[in-house]
Amino acid sequence: MIQLATIGTSKISRQFAAALQHVPGIQLAGVFSRDPDRASATATELGAPRSWSDLDQLLSSAEIDAVYVASPNSAHQAQCQAAIEAGKHVLVEKPAVVTAGEFETLLSSAQNRGVILFEGMRSAYDPGMELVRQLLPRVGTVRRVSFEYCQRSARYDQVQAGESVNIFDPALGGGAFNDLGVYCVSALVDLFGEPTRVAGATVAIATGADGAGSALATYPGLVADVAYSKITASDRPSQIEGELGTLSIDHIAEPTQIRLSLFGTAPEEHVVEKSGGNLTYEIERFVRLVTGQADPASDQQRTLKTLRTMDRIRASAG
């Protein structure tokens, strides 16, 4: 049984802990927060037997096999590095780190220590995305792709009121690209590889973070656009357009309703049944990796290619 501790007490940590209960072979063994009262209260809430407010104490515990890092993005690199050096397997919330260079350093350390480094990109392991992969050849040669994730954050109201909010703090790696745009780029790279050229543009908000943005990516014979926002909302589906038809995806981060429209035929409506949220599927993959039932190379390469593409988009946006 893999004994896992969470680093961070945000909403996603609670969702992760709930999903953990549905995956055999792994269980929540403790909670870390820099605030001892918060660590203790969260551990009690989640039914974890232990809590820590000293990261070194957590990582030195022989009772812990792995950690889930769900702290602010800017803290991921140092906390993952410390966990790897302590011989712990690491499941880190997306984006794994802020730059591709940071991930390459962590990956080298993980390989040297013989532990798993794995990014929790939940959409990549969702059965809805697997269905997209299966249906994709039927649309023929793909010529245009449009992936979108625009969801207005309720905490943007706090920003407008002049308050400090972690997810909109650039010093903490906050912003719409890291939070939502990463899903679009990850799916693009997963399905089509790294683009030949990219060009990005962003909308900055009062904190200095990006509140919204878009990017154009080109491949030989294919053009793709990604759009993301935490200050506006959209319910438009993402689409993959081929010479024989179009795939429409209701939600790029959690595909559930997928329509295949082939020219000259009635559309096919596919609804993907899931048990709970799609965090379960990434945890299942992590268990397989830690127990040696799968090779992490493809997972790690997807993360690295995604981060490289994001680096290039940021650089092009200025």
QUIWO-V288681 format. One record per pair of residues at least 12 apart in sequence whose C-alpha atoms are under 7 Angstrom apart, sorted by the first residue. I is the first residue (numbers start at 1). J is the second residue. If there is no record, write none. Layout:
i={I	I}
j={J	J}
This chain:
i={1	1	2	2	2	2	3	3	3	3	3	3	3	3	4	4	4	4	4	4	4	4	5	5	5	5	5	5	5	5	6	6	6	6	6	6	7	7	7	7	7	7	7	7	8	8	8	8	8	9	9	13	16	17	19	19	20	22	23	23	25	28	29	29	29	30	30	30	30	30	31	31	31	31	32	32	32	33	33	34	34	35	36	36	39	39	39	59	59	60	65	65	66	66	66	67	67	67	67	68	68	68	69	69	69	70	70	72	72	73	73	73	73	73	74	74	74	76	76	77	77	81	84	84	84	84	85	87	87	88	89	89	89	90	90	90	91	91	91	91	92	92	92	93	93	94	94	94	95	95	96	98	99	99	100	100	100	103	116	118	119	120	122	122	122	123	123	125	125	126	126	126	128	128	128	128	129	139	139	139	139	139	139	140	140	140	141	141	142	142	142	142	143	143	143	143	143	144	144	144	144	144	144	145	145	145	145	145	145	146	146	146	146	146	146	147	147	147	147	147	147	147	148	148	148	148	148	148	149	149	149	149	149	149	150	150	150	150	150	150	151	151	151	151	151	152	152	152	152	152	153	153	156	168	168	169	169	170	170	174	175	175	175	176	176	176	176	176	176	177	177	180	181	181	183	183	184	184	185	186	189	189	190	194	194	195	195	195	196	196	197	197	198	198	198	198	198	198	199	199	199	199	199	199	200	200	200	200	200	200	200	201	201	201	201	202	202	211	211	211	212	212	212	212	213	213	213	214	214	214	215	215	237	237	237	238	238	238	244	244	245	245	245	246	246	246	247	247	247	248	254	256	256	257	257	257	258	258}
j={25	26	25	26	27	65	26	27	28	29	63	64	65	66	27	28	29	30	64	65	66	67	28	29	30	31	64	66	67	68	30	31	32	67	68	69	31	32	33	67	68	69	70	71	32	33	69	70	71	33	42	70	279	46	279	280	280	280	280	284	287	48	48	49	50	43	48	49	50	51	43	50	51	52	51	52	53	52	53	53	54	53	52	53	51	52	53	83	86	86	88	89	88	89	90	88	89	90	91	90	91	92	91	92	93	92	93	172	173	97	98	172	173	174	98	172	173	96	97	97	102	106	109	110	113	115	113	113	115	115	115	116	117	116	117	118	117	118	119	120	118	119	120	119	120	119	120	121	178	182	119	173	307	311	304	307	308	304	290	300	303	282	278	279	282	253	254	281	282	254	278	281	254	255	256	272	255	242	243	244	245	246	262	242	243	244	242	243	222	241	242	243	221	222	223	241	242	222	223	224	240	241	242	223	224	225	239	240	241	224	225	226	238	239	240	184	225	226	227	238	239	252	184	226	227	228	238	252	180	181	227	228	229	252	228	229	230	232	233	234	229	230	232	233	234	229	230	231	232	233	230	231	231	207	209	207	209	208	209	209	209	210	211	210	211	212	228	229	230	210	228	228	227	228	252	253	226	252	306	306	305	306	302	305	309	217	218	219	218	219	217	218	215	216	217	218	312	313	215	216	217	313	316	317	214	215	216	313	314	316	317	213	214	215	317	214	317	229	230	231	228	229	230	231	227	228	229	226	227	228	227	313	249	250	251	250	251	252	262	263	261	262	263	260	261	262	259	260	261	260	278	271	272	270	271	272	270	271}
